[in-house]
């Protein structure tokens, strides 16, 4: 039997990554030893980060989806901190409200919340 454990991502700066994912997005640092950072949330899925050269960073076909309590409030808070977004949050036909942005290494992220009914 197999089970998803975590996503492993190469980044150019653990410091910038920590600032973005922990300070801005509020994910919990689970391992942070200076060479490796693993963050997670209450659902048990984790993302691990390790510094590499720029040539080893990036995956244009990958999008990291992070569920937040209130996508509009998260959007407002992050914009106030200078995080850039392509457009404001929008309701999607699949029943969630999404906003898209890039992390410090240009990995595509979507922040989303279920649409209140």
C-alpha positions in Angstrom: 0.0 0.0 0.0 1.3 3.5 -0.8 0.4 6.9 0.7 1.5 10.4 -0.2 3.9 11.8 2.3 5.3 15.1 1.1 6.3 17.1 -1.9 10.1 17.8 -2.1 11.0 21.1 -3.8 14.4 22.6 -4.7 14.8 26.3 -4.0 17.5 28.9 -4.4 17.2 30.3 -0.8 15.9 28.6 2.3 15.7 31.9 4.0 13.4 33.4 1.4 11.4 30.2 1.3 11.0 30.1 5.1 9.9 33.8 5.1 7.3 33.2 2.4 5.8 29.8 3.5 6.1 30.2 7.3 5.9 34.0 7.9 3.5 35.0 5.1 1.4 31.8 4.5 1.5 30.6 8.1 2.5 27.0 7.5 4.1 25.3 10.5 7.8 24.6 10.3 8.2 20.9 11.1 11.9 20.5 10.4 14.2 23.5 10.1 17.9 22.6 10.5 19.4 25.3 8.2 19.9 22.8 5.3 16.4 21.5 5.0 13.0 23.0 5.8 9.7 21.0 5.9 6.4 22.8 6.5 3.0 21.5 7.0 -0.5 22.1 8.2 -3.2 20.3 10.2 -4.0 17.8 7.4 -0.7 15.9 7.6 0.6 16.7 4.0 4.0 18.4 4.0 6.4 20.2 1.6 10.1 19.8 2.1 12.6 22.4 0.7 16.3 22.1 0.1 18.6 24.7 -1.5 20.1 24.0 -4.9 21.6 25.9 -7.8 19.2 27.8 -10.0 19.7 25.2 -12.8 18.1 22.6 -10.5 15.1 24.7 -9.4 11.7 25.0 -11.1 8.9 22.8 -12.4 6.7 24.8 -14.8 4.0 22.1 -14.8 3.6 22.0 -11.0 1.1 24.0 -9.0 1.0 23.9 -5.2 -2.5 24.3 -3.8 -2.8 25.6 -0.2 -6.2 25.7 1.5 -6.7 28.8 3.7 -9.6 29.7 6.0 -10.4 32.9 4.1 -8.8 33.4 0.7 -9.9 37.0 0.5 -8.5 37.9 3.9 -5.2 36.0 3.1 -5.0 37.9 -0.2 -5.5 41.3 1.6 -2.8 40.4 4.2 -0.3 39.2 1.6 -0.8 42.2 -0.7 -0.2 44.5 2.2 3.2 42.7 2.7 4.1 43.3 -1.0 3.3 39.8 -2.4 2.2 40.2 -6.0 -0.8 38.4 -7.5 -2.0 38.1 -11.1 -5.6 39.0 -10.2 -7.8 39.1 -7.1 -9.5 36.0 -5.8 -12.4 34.6 -7.9 -15.1 32.0 -7.5 -14.5 29.0 -9.6 -17.1 26.7 -11.2 -15.8 23.7 -9.1 -17.0 25.3 -5.9 -13.9 27.0 -4.5 -12.6 30.6 -4.4 -9.0 30.8 -5.7 -6.2 33.2 -6.2 -2.9 32.5 -8.0 0.6 33.8 -7.3 4.3 32.8 -7.5 6.6 32.0 -4.7 10.2 33.4 -4.5 11.5 30.8 -7.0 8.5 31.2 -9.3 6.7 28.1 -8.3 3.0 28.6 -9.1 0.7 28.5 -6.1 -3.0 28.7 -5.7 -4.6 29.7 -2.4 -8.2 28.6 -2.1 -11.2 28.4 0.2 -14.5 26.6 -0.3 -17.3 28.9 -1.4 -19.6 29.5 1.5 -23.1 28.2 0.8 
